[in-house]
């Protein structure tokens, strides 16, 4: 995460292994600056731009989080 992002929770290691639909609500509750929570199939390509209002959740085909969600 870049130094210019507002303070607040920016990483959620405790959500690995959790269903994406549940994790999305937890992330938005933990950090009100997050406007977008994206669910992406692990291994898919993504842009490298940094956004302080976005969290990407990388999931398996069962929509279980397989990587630590973080702001970016």
DSSP file (Angstrom, degrees, kcal/mol; ACC not computed):
  #  RESIDUE AA STRUCTURE BP1 BP2  ACC     N-H-->O    O-->H-N    N-H-->O    O-->H-N    TCO  KAPPA ALPHA  PHI   PSI    X-CA   Y-CA   Z-CA
    1    1 A X              0   0    0      0, 0.0     2,-0.1     0, 0.0    71,-0.1   0.000 360.0 360.0 360.0 141.8    0.0    0.0    0.0
    2    2 A X    >   -     0   0    0      1,-0.1     3,-1.3     2,-0.0    70,-0.0  -0.403 360.0-119.7 -78.3 155.6    1.2    3.5   -0.8
    3    3 A X  T 3  S+     0   0    0      1,-0.2    -1,-0.1    -2,-0.1     0, 0.0   0.689 108.2  66.4 -67.1 -18.5    1.9    6.1    1.9
    4    4 A X  T 3  S+     0   0    0      2,-0.0    -1,-0.2     3,-0.0     2,-0.2   0.535  76.0 104.2 -84.6  -5.2   -0.7    8.4    0.4
    5    5 A X  S <  S-     0   0    0     -3,-1.3     3,-0.1     1,-0.1    48,-0.0  -0.502  83.3-100.2 -74.2 145.0   -3.6    6.1    1.2
    6    6 A X        -     0   0    0     -2,-0.2    -1,-0.1     1,-0.1    -2,-0.0  -0.208  47.0 -91.5 -60.7 155.8   -5.8    7.2    4.1
    7    7 A X  S    S+     0   0    0     -3,-0.1     2,-0.2     3,-0.0    26,-0.1  -0.272  77.2  91.6 -66.2 157.2   -5.2    5.5    7.4
    8    8 A X  S    S-     0   0    0     -3,-0.1    23,-0.1    23,-0.1     2,-0.1  -0.744  83.6 -36.5 141.0 172.6   -7.3    2.4    8.3
    9    9 A X        +     0   0    0     21,-0.6     3,-0.1    -2,-0.2    61,-0.0  -0.393  53.1 169.6 -62.4 135.1   -7.1   -1.3    7.9
   10   10 A X        +     0   0    0      1,-0.2    61,-2.4    -2,-0.1     2,-0.3   0.395  56.5  46.7-131.3   0.4   -5.4   -2.2    4.6
   11   11 A X  E     -A   70   0A   0     59,-0.2    -1,-0.2    44,-0.0     2,-0.2  -0.994  52.6-167.4-147.9 141.1   -4.8   -6.0    4.7
   12   12 A X  E >   +A   69   0A   0     57,-2.6     3,-1.6    -2,-0.3    57,-0.7  -0.599  20.3 158.3-130.3  70.4   -7.0   -8.9    5.8
   13   13 A X  G >  S+     0   0    0      1,-0.3     3,-1.4    -2,-0.2    -1,-0.1   0.788  73.0  68.6 -64.4 -26.0   -5.0  -12.1    6.2
   14   14 A X  G 3  S+     0   0    0      1,-0.2    -1,-0.3    -3,-0.1    -2,-0.0   0.602  88.9  66.1 -69.4  -9.9   -7.7  -13.6    8.4
   15   15 A X  G X   +     0   0    0     -3,-1.6     3,-2.3    54,-0.1    50,-0.3   0.543  68.4 115.3 -91.0  -7.2  -10.1  -13.8    5.4
   16   16 A X  T <  S+     0   0    0     -3,-1.4    50,-0.2     1,-0.3     3,-0.1  -0.473  83.0  24.1 -63.2 128.4   -8.1  -16.4    3.6
   17   17 A X  T 3  S+     0   0    0     48,-2.4    -1,-0.3     1,-0.4     2,-0.3   0.361 100.4 115.8  96.1  -3.7  -10.3  -19.5    3.4
   18   18 A X  S <  S-     0   0    0     -3,-2.3    47,-2.5    47,-0.1    -1,-0.4  -0.683  76.4 -96.9 -98.3 151.4  -13.5  -17.5    3.8
   19   19 A X  B >>  -E   64   0B   0     -2,-0.3     4,-2.2    45,-0.2     3,-0.6  -0.452  31.9-127.4 -64.6 136.2  -16.3  -17.2    1.2
   20   20 A X  H 3> S+     0   0    0     43,-2.7     4,-2.3     1,-0.2     5,-0.2   0.831 105.3  58.5 -58.5 -37.8  -15.9  -14.0   -0.9
   21   21 A X  H 3> S+     0   0    0     42,-0.2     4,-0.9     1,-0.2    -1,-0.2   0.879 111.1  41.9 -63.9 -36.7  -19.5  -12.8   -0.3
   22   22 A X  H <> S+     0   0    0     -3,-0.6     4,-1.6     2,-0.2     3,-0.4   0.913 112.6  53.9 -72.6 -43.9  -18.9  -12.8    3.5
   23   23 A X  H  X S+     0   0    0     -4,-2.2     4,-2.7     1,-0.2     5,-0.2   0.853 100.3  61.3 -61.2 -36.6  -15.4  -11.3    3.2
   24   24 A X  H  X S+     0   0    0     -4,-2.3     4,-2.1     1,-0.2    -1,-0.2   0.912 105.3  47.1 -57.9 -44.0  -16.7   -8.3    1.1
   25   25 A X  H  X S+     0   0    0     -4,-0.9     4,-1.8    -3,-0.4    -1,-0.2   0.885 111.7  50.8 -66.1 -38.8  -19.0   -7.2    4.0
   26   26 A X  H  X S+     0   0    0     -4,-1.6     4,-2.5     2,-0.2    -2,-0.2   0.926 110.1  49.5 -64.5 -45.0  -16.1   -7.6    6.5
   27   27 A X  H  X S+     0   0    0     -4,-2.7     4,-1.8     1,-0.2    -2,-0.2   0.933 112.0  47.2 -61.2 -47.6  -13.8   -5.5    4.4
   28   28 A X  H  < S+     0   0    0     -4,-2.1    -1,-0.2     1,-0.2    -2,-0.2   0.843 113.5  49.2 -65.0 -33.0  -16.3   -2.7    3.9
   29   29 A X  H  < S+     0   0    0     -4,-1.8     3,-0.2    -5,-0.2    -1,-0.2   0.893 111.8  48.5 -71.2 -39.5  -17.1   -2.7    7.6
   30   30 A X  H  < S+     0   0    0     -4,-2.5   -21,-0.6     1,-0.2     2,-0.4   0.784 123.7  26.7 -72.3 -28.8  -13.4   -2.5    8.6
   31   31 A X    ><  -     0   0    0     -4,-1.8     3,-1.5    -5,-0.2    -1,-0.2  -0.875  58.8-168.9-142.4 105.3  -12.5    0.3    6.2
   32   32 A X  T 3  S+     0   0    0     -2,-0.4    -1,-0.1     1,-0.3    -4,-0.1   0.614  85.5  69.5 -69.9 -12.2  -15.0    2.9    5.2
   33   33 A X  T 3  S+     0   0    0    -26,-0.1     2,-0.6    19,-0.0    -1,-0.3   0.641  76.1  97.6 -78.7 -14.0  -12.6    4.3    2.5
   34   34 A X    <   +     0   0    0     -3,-1.5    20,-0.2    -7,-0.2    19,-0.1  -0.662  40.2 164.1 -79.6 117.7  -13.0    1.1    0.5
   35   35 A X        +     0   0    0     18,-2.0     2,-0.5    -2,-0.6    19,-0.2   0.714  63.0  46.1-102.1 -29.2  -15.5    1.6   -2.3
   36   36 A X  E     -b   54   0A   0     17,-2.7    19,-2.3     2,-0.0     2,-0.5  -0.968  53.7-178.7-123.6 126.2  -14.7   -1.3   -4.6
   37   37 A X  E     -b   55   0A   0     -2,-0.5     2,-0.4    17,-0.2    19,-0.2  -0.964  19.2-162.5-120.7 111.5  -14.2   -4.9   -3.5
   38   38 A X  E     -b   56   0A   0     17,-2.9    19,-3.7    -2,-0.5     2,-0.6  -0.775  11.8-149.1-101.1 136.1  -13.4   -7.0   -6.6
   39   39 A X  E     +b   57   0A   0     -2,-0.4     2,-0.4    17,-0.2    19,-0.2  -0.916  24.6 177.5-102.4 121.4  -13.6  -10.8   -6.8
   40   40 A X  E     -b   58   0A   0     17,-3.1    19,-2.6    -2,-0.6     2,-0.2  -0.981  34.0-113.5-130.4 134.4  -11.0  -12.2   -9.2
   41   41 A X  E >   -b   59   0A   0     -2,-0.4     3,-2.1    17,-0.2    19,-0.2  -0.488  47.1-102.3 -64.7 127.8  -10.3  -15.8  -10.1
   42   42 A X  T 3  S+     0   0    0     17,-3.3    -1,-0.1     1,-0.3     3,-0.1  -0.230 108.1  29.0 -53.7 135.5   -6.7  -16.6   -8.8
   43   43 A X  T 3  S+     0   0    0      1,-0.4    -1,-0.3    -3,-0.1     2,-0.1   0.253  89.9 128.1  95.1 -11.0   -4.2  -16.6  -11.7
   44   44 A X    <   -     0   0    0     -3,-2.1    -1,-0.4     1,-0.1     2,-0.2  -0.446  64.4-106.4 -75.2 151.3   -6.1  -14.0  -13.7
   45   45 A X        -     0   0    0     -2,-0.1     2,-0.3    -3,-0.1    -1,-0.1  -0.509  39.7-178.4 -76.2 145.8   -4.4  -10.9  -15.0
   46   46 A X        -     0   0    0     -2,-0.2     2,-0.1    -6,-0.0    -6,-0.0  -0.941  32.0 -95.6-138.4 160.6   -5.0   -7.6  -13.4
   47   47 A X        -     0   0    0     -2,-0.3     0, 0.0     1,-0.1     0, 0.0  -0.353  26.3-134.8 -70.7 159.5   -3.9   -4.0  -13.9
   48   48 A X        +     0   0    0      2,-0.1    -1,-0.1    -2,-0.1     2,-0.1   0.259  61.4 125.1-101.8  11.0   -1.0   -2.8  -11.8
   49   49 A X        -     0   0    0      1,-0.1     2,-0.5     2,-0.0    -2,-0.0  -0.400  58.9-127.5 -71.3 149.4   -2.5    0.6  -10.9
   50   50 A X        +     0   0    0     -2,-0.1     2,-0.4   -49,-0.0    -1,-0.1  -0.865  27.8 178.5-101.0 126.3   -2.8    1.4   -7.2
   51   51 A X    >   -     0   0    0     -2,-0.5     3,-1.2     3,-0.2    21,-0.8  -0.990  21.9-157.9-129.5 124.2   -6.2    2.5   -5.9
   52   52 A X  T 3  S+     0   0    0     -2,-0.4    -1,-0.1     1,-0.2   -19,-0.0   0.635  94.9  54.4 -73.5 -13.7   -6.7    3.3   -2.2
   53   53 A X  T 3  S+     0   0    0    -19,-0.1   -17,-2.7    18,-0.1   -18,-2.0   0.249  97.5  81.0-103.5  12.5  -10.4    2.7   -2.5
   54   54 A X  E <   -b   36   0A   0     -3,-1.2    18,-2.3   -19,-0.2     2,-0.4  -0.946  49.1-173.8-126.3 140.5  -10.1   -0.9   -4.0
   55   55 A X  E     -bC  37  71A   0    -19,-2.3   -17,-2.9    -2,-0.4     2,-0.5  -1.000  14.4-152.0-126.0 131.7   -9.5   -4.3   -2.5
   56   56 A X  E     -bC  38  70A   0     14,-1.1    14,-0.6    -2,-0.4     2,-0.6  -0.900   4.3-160.3-103.9 130.1   -9.0   -7.3   -4.8
   57   57 A X  E     -b   39   0A   0    -19,-3.7   -17,-3.1    -2,-0.5     2,-0.6  -0.945   7.4-152.7-109.7 116.7  -10.0  -10.7   -3.5
   58   58 A X  E     +b   40   0A   0     -2,-0.6     8,-2.9     9,-0.3     9,-1.0  -0.800  25.2 178.0 -91.8 124.1   -8.4  -13.6   -5.3
   59   59 A X  E     -bD  41  65A   0    -19,-2.6   -17,-3.3    -2,-0.6     6,-0.2  -0.759  27.9-121.4-125.2 164.2  -10.6  -16.7   -5.1
   60   60 A X    >   -     0   0    0      4,-1.8     3,-2.1    -2,-0.2    -1,-0.1  -0.297  53.9 -81.7 -90.5-174.3  -10.7  -20.3   -6.4
   61   61 A X  T 3  S+     0   0    0      1,-0.3   -20,-0.0     2,-0.1    -1,-0.0   0.676 132.3  57.1 -68.0 -14.5  -13.6  -21.6   -8.5
   62   62 A X  T 3  S-     0   0    0      2,-0.1    -1,-0.3   -43,-0.0     3,-0.1   0.306 118.6-112.3 -94.0   8.3  -15.7  -22.1   -5.3
   63   63 A X    <   +     0   0    0     -3,-2.1   -43,-2.7     1,-0.3     2,-0.4   0.812  69.0 145.1  62.1  34.9  -15.2  -18.4   -4.5
   64   64 A X  B     -E   19   0B   0    -45,-0.2    -4,-1.8   -44,-0.1    -1,-0.3  -0.879  57.3-110.1 -98.0 133.2  -13.1  -19.1   -1.4
   65   65 A X  B     +D   59   0A   0    -47,-2.5   -48,-2.4    -2,-0.4    -6,-0.3  -0.443  38.1 174.3 -67.4 130.2  -10.3  -16.5   -0.9
   66   66 A X        +     0   0    0     -8,-2.9     2,-0.3    -2,-0.2    -7,-0.2   0.485  62.5  44.8-116.9  -8.5   -6.9  -18.0   -1.6
   67   67 A X  S    S-     0   0    0     -9,-1.0    -9,-0.3   -52,-0.1     2,-0.3  -0.963  97.1 -89.8-133.6 152.8   -4.6  -14.9   -1.2
   68   68 A X        -     0   0    0     -2,-0.3   -55,-0.2   -11,-0.1     2,-0.1  -0.446  43.5-129.5 -62.9 119.1   -4.6  -12.2    1.4
   69   69 A X  E     +A   12   0A   0    -57,-0.7   -57,-2.6    -2,-0.3     2,-0.3  -0.468  38.1 167.7 -67.9 141.6   -6.9   -9.3    0.3
   70   70 A X  E     -AC  11  56A   0    -14,-0.6   -14,-1.1   -59,-0.2   -59,-0.2  -0.987  40.6 -89.8-151.6 158.3   -5.3   -5.9    0.5
   71   71 A X  E       C   0  55A   0    -61,-2.4   -16,-0.2    -2,-0.3   -19,-0.1  -0.444 360.0 360.0 -66.6 142.0   -5.8   -2.4   -0.6
   72   72 A X              0   0    0    -18,-2.3   -17,-0.2   -21,-0.8    -1,-0.2   0.347 360.0 360.0 153.9 360.0   -4.4   -1.7   -4.0
